[in-house]
Amino acid sequence: MHAAQPPRALTDFTAEELRALMAAERQPTYRTNQVFSWVQKQGARTYDEMSNVPKALREALAAKAPVRTTTVAHEEPSADGTTKLLLRLHDGEHVECVLIPEGERATACLSTQVGCGVGCVFCASGAEGVVRNLSAGEIVEQALELNRMAGQRLTNIVVMGMGEPLHNLDALERALRILQDPEGLDFGARRITVSTSGPVKAFEDFLTRGLKVKLAISLHAAFDGLRKELVPRGGTGDIHFLESMSRRWFEKTGRDVTFEYVLLDNINDSDEDMRALAKLAGRHVNVNLIPMNPVPFAPKLKAPPNARIERCVSLLEEEGVVVHCRRQRGDDVAAACGQLRRFHEKLEDGQETAP
């Protein structure tokens, strides 16, 4: 992994840091609120959009920091309303984010790394490893761009895109604090979910930071041996550690945990798997069953038939587990994380033909 960092953009500044920048320019306090609102609430991409900010100040700020460092490289709408964005970063790398509308909800799925080092066998993000961490600004800009295109205010954020969020914890924390600022998009704790495979040391750090978010654990198996096959490079603890991790989270925050479980046909969807999963969940844990999105690099992996999926739901409900089954979204736009980036970069290299 290389550590090329982007030039620091305004999207990377907290309100307090922007206030210090304005003080250095001998600007009154209200200018901080104006600029922060333009960047974080109104989603300005350039200084020219900041119509009530004096031109001299815009020029002075532009000499110190760009508004953003990412640009939209590709937009891929799905027939079901899901839209995947591919953002080009300052160094030519690409990262994905997804807008998922559903009724009155509009959810942004954000990435924290270019690629991923965990290597889940069903996920395109980790197929080529991790390239680098994203900066806080690069994480924030995904939310801003999706909010701008949603046609309504984003209602939820899920940090479930490319990368293991806890492997980039400093940038993630900064990004979340910016997104939760009342003068910006003002996301509360119940509207942000961070999904992790459960790296042991990183989780201990995460637990101490007091971030106001919901927690989802990428479980995918209720038995150690199978989980190590499905999540081979996570640096994660065993199943009992993940169970303890969920309990400690609830004790510290009072918020339930979600176990994410990608359903794989004839691999982790047996009655025995479901009963073991129910036992792990116990109290204060919800289960989110996710029928696998097809990925071309793993053609043998597929979602179970509908009847089997319904059986899995029924078995968990019989054991008193609160279970949700996420319907597949965005199959027609390669919405499984990492697919669009891999295709686009191969296309640029001349390895693929555009459809």
C-alpha positions as CSV (number, residue, x, y, z in Angstrom):
1,M,0.0,0.0,0.0
2,H,1.4,3.4,-0.9
3,A,0.5,6.5,1.0
4,A,0.0,9.2,-1.6
5,Q,-2.0,11.9,0.1
6,P,-4.1,14.4,-1.8
7,P,-3.7,18.1,-1.4
8,R,-5.8,19.1,1.6
9,A,-9.2,20.3,0.5
10,L,-11.9,22.3,2.3
11,T,-13.9,19.1,2.6
12,D,-11.2,17.9,5.0
13,F,-11.6,20.9,7.4
14,T,-13.7,20.7,10.5
15,A,-15.6,23.9,11.4
16,E,-13.1,24.7,14.1
17,E,-10.1,24.3,11.7
18,L,-11.9,26.4,9.1
19,R,-12.4,29.1,11.8
20,A,-8.7,29.1,12.5
21,L,-8.0,29.5,8.7
22,M,-10.5,32.4,8.6
23,A,-8.9,34.1,11.6
24,A,-5.5,33.9,9.8
25,E,-7.2,35.8,6.9
26,R,-8.6,38.4,9.5
27,Q,-12.2,37.4,8.6
28,P,-15.2,37.8,10.9
29,T,-16.7,34.6,12.4
30,Y,-19.8,34.6,10.2
31,R,-17.5,34.0,7.2
32,T,-16.6,30.6,8.6
33,N,-20.3,29.7,8.8
34,Q,-20.8,30.9,5.2
35,V,-18.0,28.9,3.7
36,F,-18.6,25.8,5.8
37,S,-22.2,25.8,4.8
38,W,-21.3,26.2,1.1
39,V,-18.9,23.2,1.3
40,Q,-20.8,20.9,3.6
41,K,-24.4,21.7,3.3
42,Q,-24.8,23.1,-0.2
43,G,-22.1,20.9,-1.7
44,A,-20.2,23.5,-3.6
45,R,-17.6,22.1,-5.9
46,T,-15.8,25.3,-6.7
47,Y,-15.2,28.7,-5.1
48,D,-17.2,30.4,-7.9
49,E,-20.4,28.9,-6.5
50,M,-19.9,30.8,-3.1
51,S,-21.9,33.8,-4.3
52,N,-22.0,35.6,-1.0
53,V,-18.3,35.3,-0.2
54,P,-16.1,38.2,-1.3
55,K,-14.0,37.5,-4.4
56,A,-10.8,38.5,-2.6
57,L,-11.4,35.9,0.2
58,R,-12.3,33.2,-2.4
59,E,-9.0,33.9,-4.1
60,A,-7.1,33.8,-0.9
61,L,-8.6,30.5,0.1
62,A,-8.1,29.0,-3.3
63,A,-4.4,29.7,-3.0
64,K,-4.3,27.6,0.2
65,A,-6.7,24.8,-0.5
66,P,-9.0,23.5,-3.3
67,V,-12.7,23.0,-2.4
68,R,-12.5,19.3,-3.5
69,T,-9.9,16.9,-4.9
70,T,-12.2,14.3,-6.4
71,T,-14.2,14.4,-9.7
72,V,-16.9,12.1,-11.0
73,A,-15.4,9.7,-13.5
74,H,-18.5,7.7,-14.2
75,E,-22.1,7.4,-13.1
76,E,-24.0,4.2,-13.5
77,P,-27.8,4.2,-12.8
78,S,-29.6,1.0,-12.2
79,A,-33.2,0.1,-13.2
80,D,-34.1,-0.3,-9.5
81,G,-33.1,3.3,-8.7
82,T,-29.6,2.5,-7.3
83,T,-26.9,4.7,-8.7
84,K,-23.2,3.9,-8.4
85,L,-20.6,6.6,-8.8
86,L,-17.0,6.2,-9.6
87,L,-14.8,9.0,-8.3
88,R,-11.4,9.8,-9.7
89,L,-8.9,10.8,-7.1
90,H,-6.0,13.3,-7.4
91,D,-3.5,10.5,-8.1
92,G,-5.5,8.8,-10.8
93,E,-6.9,6.1,-8.5
94,H,-10.7,5.4,-8.4
95,V,-13.1,4.7,-5.6
96,E,-16.8,3.8,-5.6
97,C,-19.8,5.0,-3.7
98,V,-23.5,4.2,-4.1
99,L,-26.8,6.0,-3.7
100,I,-29.6,3.7,-2.6
101,P,-33.1,5.3,-2.7
102,E,-36.0,3.5,-1.0
103,G,-39.2,5.3,-0.4
104,E,-38.5,8.3,1.7
105,R,-35.0,7.0,2.5
106,A,-31.9,7.9,0.6
107,T,-28.8,6.0,1.8
108,A,-25.2,6.7,0.8
109,C,-22.8,3.8,0.9
110,L,-19.3,5.2,1.3
111,S,-15.8,3.7,0.9
112,T,-12.7,4.3,3.1
113,Q,-9.9,2.8,1.1
114,V,-8.9,2.2,-2.5
115,G,-9.3,-1.5,-2.7
116,C,-9.3,-3.7,0.5
117,G,-6.9,-5.9,2.3
118,V,-9.5,-8.2,4.0
119,G,-10.1,-10.4,0.9
120,C,-13.6,-11.6,1.4
121,V,-14.1,-14.2,-1.3
122,F,-17.4,-12.8,-2.5
123,C,-16.3,-9.1,-2.7
124,A,-14.7,-7.4,-5.7
125,S,-13.1,-4.7,-3.5
126,G,-10.4,-7.0,-2.1
127,A,-9.6,-9.0,-5.3
128,E,-6.5,-6.9,-5.9
129,G,-5.6,-5.9,-2.3
130,V,-5.6,-2.5,-0.8
131,V,-3.9,0.4,-2.7
132,R,-4.1,3.2,-0.1
133,N,-6.3,4.8,2.5
134,L,-8.6,7.7,1.7
135,S,-8.3,11.0,3.4
136,A,-11.2,12.3,5.5
137,G,-11.9,14.8,2.7
138,E,-12.1,12.0,0.1
139,I,-14.6,10.2,2.3
140,V,-16.7,13.3,2.9
141,E,-16.8,14.2,-0.8
142,Q,-18.5,10.9,-1.6
143,A,-21.4,11.8,0.8
144,L,-21.5,15.4,-0.6
145,E,-21.7,14.2,-4.2
146,L,-24.4,11.6,-3.5
147,N,-26.3,14.2,-1.5
148,R,-26.1,16.6,-4.4
149,M,-27.4,14.0,-6.9
150,A,-30.1,12.5,-4.7
151,G,-32.8,15.0,-5.4
152,Q,-33.6,14.9,-1.7
153,R,-31.5,15.1,1.5
154,L,-29.6,11.9,2.4
155,T,-31.2,10.2,5.3
156,N,-28.6,7.6,6.1
157,I,-24.9,6.7,5.6
158,V,-23.5,3.2,5.7
159,V,-19.7,2.9,5.6
160,M,-19.9,-0.4,3.8
161,G,-18.1,0.3,0.5
162,M,-14.6,-0.4,-0.5
163,G,-12.1,-1.0,2.3
164,E,-12.0,-2.0,6.0
165,P,-13.1,1.2,7.8
166,L,-11.2,0.4,11.0
167,H,-7.9,0.1,9.0
168,N,-8.3,3.8,8.3
169,L,-9.7,4.9,11.6
170,D,-8.2,8.3,12.0
171,A,-9.6,9.5,8.6
172,L,-12.9,7.8,9.3
173,E,-13.3,9.6,12.6
174,R,-12.5,13.0,11.2
175,A,-14.9,12.4,8.2
176,L,-17.7,11.3,10.5
177,R,-17.3,14.3,12.8
178,I,-17.5,16.6,9.8
179,L,-20.6,14.9,8.5
180,Q,-22.2,15.1,11.9
181,D,-21.6,18.8,12.3
182,P,-25.0,20.6,12.8
183,E,-23.8,23.3,10.4
184,G,-23.2,20.7,7.7
185,L,-25.2,17.6,6.8
186,D,-25.9,17.0,10.5
187,F,-26.1,13.2,10.6
188,G,-27.1,11.8,14.0
189,A,-25.8,8.6,15.5
190,R,-28.8,6.6,14.4
191,R,-28.3,7.5,10.8
192,I,-24.7,6.3,10.4
193,T,-23.6,2.7,10.4
194,V,-20.0,1.6,10.3
195,S,-19.4,-1.9,9.0
196,T,-16.3,-3.9,10.0
197,S,-14.9,-7.3,9.6
198,G,-13.6,-7.0,13.2
199,P,-9.8,-6.5,13.3
200,V,-8.9,-7.0,16.9
201,K,-6.5,-4.1,17.7
202,A,-8.4,-1.7,15.6
203,F,-11.7,-2.5,17.3
204,E,-10.2,-1.9,20.7
205,D,-9.1,1.6,19.5
206,F,-12.5,2.2,17.8
207,L,-14.3,1.3,21.1
208,T,-12.4,4.0,23.0
209,R,-13.1,6.9,20.6
210,G,-16.8,7.3,21.5
211,L,-18.0,7.7,17.9
212,K,-21.7,8.2,17.7
213,V,-22.6,5.6,15.1
214,K,-24.3,2.3,14.8
215,L,-22.1,-0.9,14.4
216,A,-22.4,-3.7,11.9
217,I,-20.1,-6.7,12.0
218,S,-19.4,-8.5,8.7
219,L,-19.9,-12.1,10.0
220,H,-20.9,-14.3,7.1
221,A,-20.4,-17.5,9.0
222,A,-21.2,-18.9,12.4
223,F,-18.3,-21.3,12.6
224,D,-14.6,-20.3,12.8
225,G,-13.3,-22.6,10.0
226,L,-15.8,-21.4,7.5
227,R,-15.4,-17.7,8.4
228,K,-11.6,-18.0,7.9
229,E,-12.3,-19.4,4.4
230,L,-14.7,-16.6,3.5
231,V,-12.9,-13.7,5.3
232,P,-9.2,-14.8,5.0
233,R,-7.1,-11.7,5.6
234,G,-9.1,-9.6,8.1
235,G,-6.8,-9.9,11.0
236,T,-10.0,-10.6,12.9
237,G,-10.6,-12.5,16.1
238,D,-12.5,-15.7,16.2
239,I,-16.3,-16.0,16.4
240,H,-16.2,-15.7,20.2
241,F,-14.3,-12.4,19.9
242,L,-16.9,-11.1,17.5
243,E,-19.7,-12.1,19.9
244,S,-17.9,-10.4,22.7
245,M,-17.3,-7.4,20.5
246,S,-21.0,-7.0,19.9
247,R,-21.8,-7.3,23.6
248,R,-19.2,-4.7,24.6
249,W,-20.5,-2.3,22.0
250,F,-24.0,-2.6,23.4
251,E,-22.8,-2.2,27.0
252,K,-20.8,1.0,26.1
253,T,-23.2,2.7,23.7
254,G,-26.7,1.2,24.4
255,R,-27.1,0.6,20.7
256,D,-27.8,-2.8,19.1
257,V,-25.4,-4.4,16.7
258,T,-26.1,-5.9,13.3
259,F,-24.5,-9.1,12.1
260,E,-24.2,-8.9,8.3
261,Y,-24.4,-12.3,6.6
262,V,-23.9,-12.8,2.9
263,L,-25.9,-15.8,2.0
264,L,-24.0,-18.2,-0.3
265,D,-25.8,-21.2,-1.9
266,N,-24.7,-24.5,-0.3
267,I,-21.9,-22.8,1.7
268,N,-23.3,-21.0,4.7
269,D,-27.1,-21.3,4.3
270,S,-27.9,-24.7,6.0
271,D,-30.3,-25.2,8.9
272,E,-27.2,-25.8,11.1
273,D,-25.7,-22.5,10.0
274,M,-28.8,-20.6,10.9
275,R,-29.3,-22.2,14.3
276,A,-25.6,-21.4,15.1
277,L,-26.1,-17.9,13.9
278,A,-29.2,-17.5,16.1
279,K,-27.2,-18.6,19.1
280,L,-24.5,-16.1,18.4
281,A,-26.9,-13.3,17.9
282,G,-28.7,-13.6,21.2
283,R,-30.1,-10.4,22.6
284,H,-29.2,-6.9,21.3
285,V,-28.1,-8.2,17.9
286,N,-30.0,-7.9,14.6
287,V,-29.2,-10.1,11.6
288,N,-29.1,-8.7,8.1
289,L,-29.2,-11.5,5.5
290,I,-27.7,-10.4,2.2
291,P,-28.3,-12.7,-0.8
292,M,-25.0,-12.5,-2.7
293,N,-24.7,-10.1,-5.7
294,P,-23.1,-12.0,-8.6
295,V,-19.4,-11.1,-9.3
296,P,-17.6,-12.3,-12.5
297,F,-14.4,-13.3,-10.8
298,A,-16.2,-15.8,-8.6
299,P,-18.8,-17.4,-10.9
300,K,-19.3,-20.5,-8.6
301,L,-20.6,-18.3,-5.8
302,K,-24.3,-17.4,-6.0
303,A,-27.3,-16.6,-3.8
304,P,-29.4,-19.4,-2.6
305,P,-32.8,-20.0,-4.3
306,N,-35.7,-17.9,-2.9
307,A,-37.2,-20.8,-1.0
308,R,-33.9,-21.4,0.8
309,I,-33.6,-17.7,1.6
310,E,-37.1,-17.7,3.1
311,R,-36.2,-20.8,5.1
312,C,-33.1,-19.0,6.6
313,V,-35.3,-16.1,7.6
314,S,-37.9,-18.4,9.2
315,L,-35.3,-20.4,11.2
316,L,-33.9,-17.2,12.7
317,E,-37.3,-15.8,13.5
318,E,-38.3,-19.0,15.2
319,E,-35.3,-18.5,17.5
320,G,-36.4,-15.0,18.3
321,V,-33.8,-13.1,16.2
322,V,-34.7,-9.8,14.6
323,V,-33.8,-10.5,11.0
324,H,-33.9,-8.4,7.9
325,C,-33.3,-9.7,4.4
326,R,-31.7,-7.1,2.1
327,R,-33.0,-7.5,-1.4
328,Q,-30.4,-7.4,-4.1
329,R,-29.9,-3.9,-5.5
330,G,-28.0,-2.7,-8.5
331,D,-27.0,-6.0,-10.1
332,D,-27.3,-4.5,-13.6
333,V,-24.6,-1.8,-12.7
334,A,-22.2,-4.1,-10.9
335,A,-23.2,-2.7,-7.6
336,A,-21.1,-5.2,-5.5
337,C,-18.3,-3.0,-4.3
338,G,-15.2,-2.9,-6.4
339,Q,-16.6,-4.2,-9.6
340,L,-17.0,-0.8,-11.4
341,R,-13.5,0.3,-10.4
342,R,-11.9,-2.9,-11.7
343,F,-13.8,-2.7,-15.0
344,H,-13.1,1.0,-15.5
345,E,-9.3,0.7,-14.8
346,K,-9.0,-2.3,-17.1
347,L,-10.9,-0.3,-19.7
348,E,-8.4,2.5,-19.3
349,D,-5.6,0.0,-19.7
350,G,-7.1,-1.5,-22.9
351,Q,-7.9,-4.8,-21.2
352,E,-11.7,-4.6,-21.7
353,T,-14.1,-3.4,-24.3
354,A,-16.7,-1.0,-23.3
355,P,-20.3,-2.3,-23.5
